[in-house]
Amino acid sequence: MKLTAVAPVTAGTVRDAMAIGLRYGINHWDALIVAAAIDSGCDILYSEDMQHGQIFDDRLTVVNPFT
């Protein structure tokens, strides 16, 4: 039984993360999470560490599950 999918971190993911980090002013590790989520086709990223409601690349929305 498969419970979850794991997104590989490729050279392209790292390049995308670097661009996202510069564009949105977020740290590298958060940008890597965002890039992996976008590459995986996610629409929502649940995080208590990022700004609730922030939208990345017009397709990924951050939702704080504690808000």
N, C-alpha and C positions, 0 to 999 in steps of 0.2 A: 504494500500500500504506500503510495506517494503522498506525503503530507504537505510538502512545499517544494517550490522550484528554487533552485539556487542560480543566480545570475553570475556568469563568469566575468571576471574583470580582465578585459583585454587592453591592448595598447590603445585601441580606439576609445574605450571607456575612459582611460586616463587622460587622453587628449581632450575629450569632451568635458571631463571634470575640470581641467585647467581653464578651459574657455568659460565654463559656467561660473567658476570661482571668481574669475576676473570680471565677468559681466554683472554678477549679482553681489559681489563683495563678501562672499562667504568663504570659510576656511576650506582647505583642500579635502579633508575627510568628509565634511558635509556635502561638498560638491561632488565627491565620488559617489556618495549614496544617491544624490539626485540624478547624476548621470546614469548610474546603473538602473534606477527606477524608470527613467525615460527610455533607455535602451530596451528595457523589458516590457514596455508598453503600458506601464502603470498610469492611472489617472489620479490616484490619491496616494500621498505619502504621509503616514502617521508618524508624528514626531513631536515630542515635548520640547525639543531643543531649538527648533526652527520657528520662524514667525508664522503664527496661525493665519491661514488665508493667503499666504504668499503663493503666487503662481509662477512656475518656471516654464519658459518656452511655450507659453500659451496652451499647455496641455497637462501639466502636473501641479496639483494643488496640495499644499501642506495643510494637514489637519492635526491640531493638538487634541488628542483624545480626552484630555482632562479639562478642556474649556467648555 
